[in-house]
Amino acid sequence: MSTTVFFRQALLPISSLFISIAFLATGYGMLMTYIGLYLTQAGLSEMAIGMINAAFFLGALLAAVFSQKLIVNVGHARSFSAFSALMVMAFLGHTLHYAPWLWALLRLASGFAFYALLIVLESWLNEKSSSDDRGRILAVYTVIFFMATAIGQLLLTINIAPHLVFVLGSVLVLASLFLVAITRISQPVLQPFERYSLPKVLHIAPLALIGSLVGGFFVGGFYTMMPVLVLKMYQQQSVVAAFMAISILGGLLAQWPVGTLSDRYGRRKLLAWAGLFSAAVCLLLALFTTNVWLFYLLGFLLGTSLFCIYPLSVARANDRLDHGKDLVEVSRSLLFTYGIGAFLAPLLLGAVLGISHGLFFTVLAVAALLLGGYALTAERIANEQLSVFVAVPAASGASLAQMDPRQDEQWVEQHKPDYPEKTPSAADMTNPN
């Protein structure tokens, strides 16, 4: 399918869903960062900030388990309205009263609503895509999500009253709801969710499970506690916004080069690179904090590795499956593990940030080193058994696995690179790469 035909026949009919995702991701990116900034300026301890932020990802885990029943019972359009209303109420609730326990509950509700909204949108996109265009639709979704999240960071450079930030976030969610409410796209039928089987994934692809956990830890810590750290170091909200946006754009730009390299050289090597490279950048961030432009550059480099860990992990798991067998169940289990890592990150990083900035980066570096070291010792998978790398958004709902084009054997065969024939040498057989 040519690009013009793809745009006219595949993208244009569902453009309202993509615009809705853009509004939603912009509000998500803005408030994920702003919550930590506001609580820091209010004088709350780093540990308390971490606990409040962790509540958001606890809500995400609950949405992955419990939101499906409401979606099945009332349909996609009505459930999208209900979750949007819950998210707006949570956002505006922050403006009514400031109390840490209340804000933790509001973050819990926000996390539940946001990830439930992603489930609705992703299952809708999956329903409206075919095996021929699913890969490109997912790529568009990924680009829109990363770009909108980065724009959300830049909105924080606007000098407005704190309560208006929550109002702006609410307006963005309502704009997303407006587009869905007036859409003429027919509602999909949500497929039953497979159970989360972490022991099964650990048996099939232990490196993928560990990679998902570490990837979630990095991304969760990045969005929740990194803004707190940068604000404490530079005392300027504009620096925080620029650092976060630059890092997110680094993650977007790295998706396809990293994916191409992993298709060629294997997920094990690229996961090892992501771990070891992230560890090195974290140590440099701990050492070079006086020059803000160098700090931005290091943030960009960190984004190129940390946002690739989870999609590389999913690709690694798919390498161990036979033609997409159990891909949906395994992918959802990996995503659930990713959510656990994101939930644990603000709790642990909030505790260590209260001790020292250096210890914050040290914890991240140790987590990355553990991933890199384990990847180097993991079993090598032959080139002919590799699947295809697929980029995914920085945040995903439980329905994302159904959009994964690797379920289609024909798509995988069409997108596999041609590996050069090579006769293994004695060194290759004794030291597999």
C-alpha positions as CSV (number, residue, x, y, z in Angstrom):
1,M,0.0,0.0,0.0
2,S,1.5,3.4,-1.1
3,T,1.8,6.2,1.4
4,T,-1.0,8.2,-0.3
5,V,-3.3,5.3,-0.3
6,F,-2.4,4.4,3.3
7,F,-3.2,8.0,4.4
8,R,-6.5,8.2,2.5
9,Q,-7.8,4.7,3.3
10,A,-6.3,3.9,6.7
11,L,-5.3,7.0,8.5
12,L,-7.9,9.6,7.5
13,P,-10.9,7.6,8.7
14,I,-9.4,7.2,12.2
15,S,-7.8,10.7,12.4
16,S,-10.1,11.7,15.2
17,L,-8.7,8.9,17.3
18,F,-5.1,10.1,16.7
19,I,-6.0,13.7,17.5
20,S,-7.7,12.5,20.6
21,I,-4.6,10.6,21.6
22,A,-2.5,13.7,21.0
23,F,-4.6,15.8,23.4
24,L,-4.6,13.1,26.0
25,A,-0.8,12.5,25.8
26,T,-0.1,16.2,26.0
27,G,-2.1,16.5,29.2
28,Y,-0.5,13.4,30.6
29,G,3.0,14.6,29.9
30,M,2.4,18.0,31.3
31,L,0.9,16.9,34.6
32,M,3.1,13.9,35.1
33,T,6.0,16.4,35.4
34,Y,4.2,19.2,37.0
35,I,2.9,17.2,40.0
36,G,6.5,16.6,41.2
37,L,7.4,20.2,40.6
38,Y,4.5,21.6,42.6
39,L,5.0,19.2,45.5
40,T,8.7,20.1,45.6
41,Q,7.9,23.8,45.7
42,A,5.3,23.2,48.4
43,G,8.1,21.8,50.6
44,L,7.0,18.1,50.7
45,S,9.7,15.5,51.3
46,E,11.1,13.5,48.4
47,M,9.7,10.3,50.0
48,A,6.2,11.7,50.2
49,I,6.4,12.9,46.6
50,G,7.5,9.4,45.6
51,M,4.5,7.8,47.3
52,I,2.1,10.2,45.7
53,N,3.5,9.6,42.3
54,A,3.6,5.8,42.8
55,A,-0.2,6.0,43.4
56,F,-0.6,7.0,39.7
57,F,1.1,3.7,38.5
58,L,-0.9,1.7,41.1
59,G,-4.0,3.1,39.4
60,A,-2.5,2.0,36.0
61,L,-2.1,-1.6,37.3
62,L,-5.7,-1.6,38.6
63,A,-6.9,-0.4,35.2
64,A,-5.1,-3.2,33.5
65,V,-7.0,-5.7,35.7
66,F,-10.5,-4.1,36.3
67,S,-11.4,-1.6,33.6
68,Q,-12.3,-4.2,30.9
69,K,-15.6,-5.1,32.6
70,L,-16.9,-1.6,32.4
71,I,-15.8,-1.3,28.8
72,V,-17.5,-4.5,27.8
73,N,-20.7,-3.7,29.7
74,V,-21.3,-0.1,28.4
75,G,-19.3,0.1,25.2
76,H,-16.2,2.1,24.1
77,A,-17.8,5.5,23.6
78,R,-19.6,5.5,27.0
79,S,-16.7,4.1,28.9
80,F,-14.4,6.7,27.3
81,S,-16.8,9.4,28.5
82,A,-16.8,7.8,32.0
83,F,-13.1,7.5,32.3
84,S,-12.6,11.1,30.9
85,A,-15.0,12.4,33.5
86,L,-13.1,10.6,36.2
87,M,-9.8,12.0,35.0
88,V,-11.1,15.6,34.8
89,M,-12.6,15.3,38.3
90,A,-9.2,14.1,39.6
91,F,-7.3,16.9,37.8
92,L,-9.7,19.6,39.1
93,G,-9.7,18.0,42.6
94,H,-6.1,19.1,42.9
95,T,-7.2,22.7,42.8
96,L,-9.8,22.3,45.6
97,H,-7.6,21.3,48.5
98,Y,-4.0,20.5,49.1
99,A,-3.3,17.5,51.3
100,P,-0.8,14.7,50.5
101,W,-3.3,11.9,51.3
102,L,-5.9,13.5,49.0
103,W,-3.5,14.1,46.2
104,A,-2.4,10.4,46.4
105,L,-6.0,9.4,46.0
106,L,-6.4,11.8,43.1
107,R,-3.3,10.4,41.4
108,L,-4.6,6.9,41.9
109,A,-7.8,7.9,40.1
110,S,-5.9,9.7,37.4
111,G,-3.7,6.7,36.7
112,F,-6.7,4.4,36.5
113,A,-8.6,6.7,34.2
114,F,-5.6,7.4,31.9
115,Y,-4.7,3.8,31.3
116,A,-8.3,2.8,30.9
117,L,-8.6,5.5,28.2
118,L,-5.6,4.0,26.5
119,I,-7.2,0.6,26.5
120,V,-10.3,2.1,24.8
121,L,-8.3,4.0,22.2
122,E,-5.9,1.1,21.4
123,S,-8.6,-1.5,21.0
124,W,-10.4,1.0,18.7
125,L,-7.3,1.5,16.6
126,N,-6.7,-2.3,16.5
127,E,-10.3,-2.9,15.3
128,K,-9.9,-0.3,12.5
129,S,-6.6,-1.6,11.2
130,S,-5.9,-4.6,9.1
131,S,-2.9,-6.9,9.0
132,D,-1.5,-4.9,6.0
133,D,-1.4,-1.5,7.8
134,R,-1.3,-2.4,11.5
135,G,2.4,-1.9,11.7
136,R,2.3,1.6,10.2
137,I,-0.7,2.6,12.3
138,L,1.2,1.6,15.5
139,A,4.2,3.6,14.2
140,V,2.0,6.7,13.8
141,Y,0.6,6.1,17.3
142,T,4.1,5.9,18.7
143,V,5.3,9.1,17.0
144,I,2.1,11.0,18.1
145,F,2.4,9.9,21.7
146,F,6.1,10.8,22.0
147,M,5.7,14.2,20.3
148,A,2.6,15.1,22.3
149,T,4.2,14.1,25.6
150,A,7.2,16.3,24.7
151,I,4.9,19.2,23.9
152,G,3.3,18.7,27.3
153,Q,6.7,19.4,28.9
154,L,7.1,22.6,26.9
155,L,3.7,23.9,28.1
156,L,5.3,24.1,31.5
157,T,7.4,27.0,30.3
158,I,4.3,29.1,30.2
159,N,4.1,31.3,33.3
160,I,0.6,30.7,34.6
161,A,-0.9,30.1,38.1
162,P,-0.6,26.6,39.5
163,H,-4.3,25.9,39.5
164,L,-4.5,26.8,35.8
165,V,-2.2,24.0,34.9
166,F,-4.7,21.5,36.2
167,V,-7.5,23.4,34.4
168,L,-5.4,23.2,31.1
169,G,-4.9,19.5,31.7
170,S,-8.7,19.1,32.1
171,V,-9.4,21.1,28.9
172,L,-7.0,18.8,27.0
173,V,-8.9,15.7,28.3
174,L,-12.2,17.2,27.4
175,A,-10.9,18.0,23.9
176,S,-10.0,14.4,23.6
177,L,-13.5,13.4,24.8
178,F,-15.2,15.8,22.3
179,L,-13.5,14.2,19.3
180,V,-14.4,10.7,20.4
181,A,-18.0,11.7,21.2
182,I,-18.6,13.1,17.7
183,T,-16.8,10.3,15.8
184,R,-18.8,8.2,13.5
185,I,-16.4,5.3,13.8
186,S,-18.3,2.1,14.8
187,Q,-17.5,0.7,18.2
188,P,-15.3,-2.4,18.3
189,V,-15.9,-5.6,20.2
190,L,-13.3,-5.9,23.0
191,Q,-11.7,-9.3,23.0
192,P,-11.4,-11.2,26.4
193,F,-8.1,-10.4,28.1
194,E,-5.7,-13.2,28.5
195,R,-4.5,-13.8,32.1
196,Y,-1.3,-12.3,33.3
197,S,1.2,-15.2,33.5
198,L,4.5,-13.9,34.8
199,P,5.9,-17.4,35.7
200,K,5.2,-18.5,32.1
201,V,7.0,-15.5,30.7
202,L,9.9,-16.0,33.1
203,H,10.2,-19.6,31.8
204,I,9.9,-18.6,28.1
205,A,12.0,-15.3,28.1
206,P,13.6,-14.3,31.5
207,L,15.6,-11.6,29.8
208,A,12.4,-10.0,28.4
209,L,10.7,-10.1,31.9
210,I,13.7,-8.5,33.6
211,G,14.0,-5.9,30.8
212,S,10.4,-5.0,31.1
213,L,10.8,-4.5,34.9
214,V,13.9,-2.4,34.5
215,G,12.4,-0.5,31.6
216,G,9.3,0.4,33.7
217,F,11.6,1.4,36.6
218,F,13.5,3.8,34.4
219,V,10.4,5.3,32.7
220,G,8.5,5.6,35.9
221,G,11.4,7.2,37.7
222,F,12.0,9.5,34.8
223,Y,8.5,11.0,34.6
224,T,7.9,11.2,38.4
225,M,11.2,11.9,40.2
226,M,13.6,13.2,37.6
227,P,11.7,16.5,37.4
228,V,12.1,16.8,41.2
229,L,15.8,16.2,41.0
230,V,16.4,18.7,38.1
231,L,14.3,21.4,39.9
232,K,16.4,20.9,43.0
233,M,19.6,21.3,41.0
234,Y,18.7,24.2,38.8
235,Q,15.8,25.9,40.6
236,Q,14.2,26.7,37.2
237,Q,11.0,25.1,35.9
238,S,12.0,26.0,32.3
239,V,15.2,23.9,32.7
240,V,13.1,20.9,33.9
241,A,10.7,21.3,30.9
242,A,13.5,21.5,28.4
243,F,15.4,18.6,29.9
244,M,12.3,16.4,29.9
245,A,11.3,17.3,26.3
246,I,14.8,16.8,25.0
247,S,15.1,13.3,26.6
248,I,11.7,12.3,25.3
249,L,12.6,13.4,21.7
250,G,15.8,11.4,22.1
251,G,13.7,8.3,22.9
252,L,11.5,8.9,19.8
253,L,14.5,9.4,17.5
254,A,16.2,6.2,18.8
255,Q,13.3,3.8,18.2
256,W,13.9,2.9,14.6
257,P,17.8,2.9,14.5
258,V,17.8,0.7,17.6
259,G,15.1,-1.5,16.2
260,T,17.1,-1.9,12.9
261,L,20.2,-2.8,14.8
262,S,18.4,-5.3,17.0
263,D,16.9,-6.9,14.0
264,R,20.4,-7.3,12.6
265,Y,22.4,-8.2,15.7
266,G,19.8,-9.5,18.1
267,R,17.9,-8.2,21.1
268,R,20.4,-9.5,23.6
269,K,23.2,-7.2,22.4
270,L,21.0,-4.2,22.2
271,L,19.5,-4.8,25.7
272,A,23.1,-5.1,26.9
273,W,23.9,-1.8,25.2
274,A,20.8,-0.1,26.6
275,G,21.7,-1.2,30.1
276,L,25.4,-0.4,30.0
277,F,24.9,2.9,28.1
278,S,22.2,4.0,30.5
279,A,24.5,3.3,33.4
280,A,27.3,5.3,31.9
281,V,25.0,8.3,31.2
282,C,23.6,8.2,34.7
283,L,27.1,8.3,36.2
284,L,27.9,11.2,33.9
285,L,24.8,13.0,35.0
286,A,25.9,12.6,38.6
287,L,29.3,14.2,37.8
288,F,28.5,16.9,35.3
289,T,25.6,19.0,36.6
290,T,27.1,22.5,36.5
291,N,26.8,23.0,32.7
292,V,23.1,23.0,31.7
293,W,23.8,22.4,28.0
294,L,25.9,19.3,28.8
295,F,23.1,18.2,31.1
296,Y,20.6,18.5,28.2
297,L,22.9,16.5,25.9
298,L,23.2,13.8,28.5
299,G,19.4,13.8,28.9
300,F,19.0,13.3,25.2
301,L,21.5,10.3,25.3
302,L,19.6,8.8,28.3
303,G,16.4,9.0,26.4
304,T,17.8,7.1,23.5
305,S,18.4,4.1,25.7
306,L,15.8,4.1,28.4
307,F,12.8,4.4,26.1
308,C,14.0,1.4,24.0
309,I,14.4,-1.1,26.8
310,Y,10.7,-2.1,26.9
311,P,10.1,-2.5,23.2
312,L,13.4,-4.5,22.9
313,S,12.1,-6.7,25.8
314,V,8.9,-7.4,23.9
315,A,10.8,-8.2,20.8
316,R,13.1,-10.6,22.8
317,A,10.0,-12.4,24.1
318,N,8.6,-12.7,20.6
319,D,11.9,-14.2,19.4
320,R,11.2,-17.1,21.7
321,L,7.6,-17.7,20.5
322,D,6.5,-19.7,17.4
323,H,5.0,-17.3,14.8
324,G,3.3,-15.1,17.4
325,K,1.9,-17.9,19.5
326,D,0.7,-16.6,22.8
327,L,2.1,-13.1,21.9
328,V,-0.9,-11.3,23.3
329,E,-0.7,-13.1,26.7
330,V,3.0,-12.7,26.9
331,S,3.0,-9.1,25.9
332,R,0.3,-8.2,28.4
333,S,2.3,-10.0,31.1
334,L,5.4,-8.0,30.1
335,L,3.4,-4.7,30.2
336,F,2.1,-5.6,33.6
337,T,5.7,-6.2,34.8
338,Y,6.6,-2.8,33.2
339,G,3.8,-1.3,35.3
340,I,5.2,-2.9,38.5
341,G,8.6,-1.4,37.8
342,A,7.1,2.0,37.2
343,F,5.2,1.7,40.5
344,L,8.3,0.8,42.4
345,A,10.5,3.5,40.9
346,P,9.1,6.6,42.7
347,L,9.0,4.8,46.0
348,L,12.6,3.8,45.9
349,L,14.0,6.9,44.1
350,G,12.0,9.2,46.4
351,A,13.6,7.6,49.4
352,V,17.2,7.9,48.0
353,L,16.7,11.4,46.6
354,G,16.1,12.6,50.1
355,I,19.6,11.4,50.9
356,S,21.7,12.7,48.0
357,H,21.5,13.5,44.2
358,G,24.4,11.2,43.6
359,L,22.7,8.2,45.2
360,F,19.6,8.8,43.0
361,F,21.8,8.4,39.8
362,T,23.6,5.5,41.4
363,V,20.4,3.5,41.9
364,L,19.5,4.1,38.3
365,A,23.0,3.1,37.2
366,V,22.9,-0.1,39.3
367,A,19.5,-1.1,37.8
368,A,20.9,-0.5,34.3
369,L,24.1,-2.4,35.0
370,L,22.1,-5.4,36.3
371,L,20.1,-5.4,33.0
372,G,23.3,-5.0,30.9
373,G,25.2,-7.7,32.8
374,Y,22.3,-10.2,32.7
375,A,21.8,-9.5,29.0
376,L,25.4,-10.4,28.3
377,T,25.0,-13.8,30.0
378,A,21.6,-14.6,28.4
379,E,21.2,-17.2,25.7
380,R,21.9,-16.1,22.2
381,I,19.1,-16.6,19.6
382,A,20.1,-17.4,16.0
383,N,19.4,-14.7,13.4
384,E,16.9,-16.9,11.5
385,Q,14.8,-17.1,14.7
386,L,14.6,-13.4,15.3
387,S,11.2,-11.7,14.9
388,V,10.9,-8.0,14.0
389,F,11.3,-5.0,16.3
390,V,8.2,-2.9,16.7
391,A,8.4,0.6,18.3
392,V,5.7,1.2,21.0
393,P,4.6,4.4,22.8
394,A,6.1,5.5,26.1
395,A,2.9,4.5,27.9
396,S,0.6,1.8,26.8
397,G,-2.7,0.2,27.8
398,A,-3.4,-3.5,28.0
399,S,-4.9,-3.5,24.5
400,L,-1.6,-2.6,22.8
401,A,-0.7,-6.3,22.4
402,Q,-3.6,-6.7,20.1
403,M,-2.2,-4.0,17.8
404,D,1.2,-5.8,17.5
405,P,1.6,-6.7,13.9
406,R,4.0,-9.6,14.8
407,Q,0.9,-11.7,15.4
408,D,0.6,-11.9,11.6
409,E,3.1,-14.4,10.2
410,Q,2.9,-12.9,6.7
411,W,3.8,-9.4,8.1
412,V,6.8,-10.8,10.0
413,E,8.1,-12.6,6.9
414,Q,7.7,-9.4,4.8
415,H,9.7,-7.3,7.3
416,K,12.5,-9.6,8.3
417,P,15.9,-8.4,7.1
418,D,17.9,-10.5,4.8
419,Y,20.8,-11.9,6.9
420,P,24.0,-12.5,5.0
421,E,25.0,-16.1,4.8
422,K,27.9,-16.9,7.0
423,T,29.8,-20.1,7.7
424,P,30.5,-20.1,11.5
425,S,34.1,-20.1,12.5
426,A,35.6,-22.0,15.4
427,A,35.6,-18.8,17.4
428,D,31.9,-18.2,16.7
429,M,31.1,-21.7,17.9
430,T,33.1,-21.4,21.1
431,N,32.2,-17.7,21.8
432,P,28.6,-17.1,20.5
433,N,27.7,-13.4,20.2
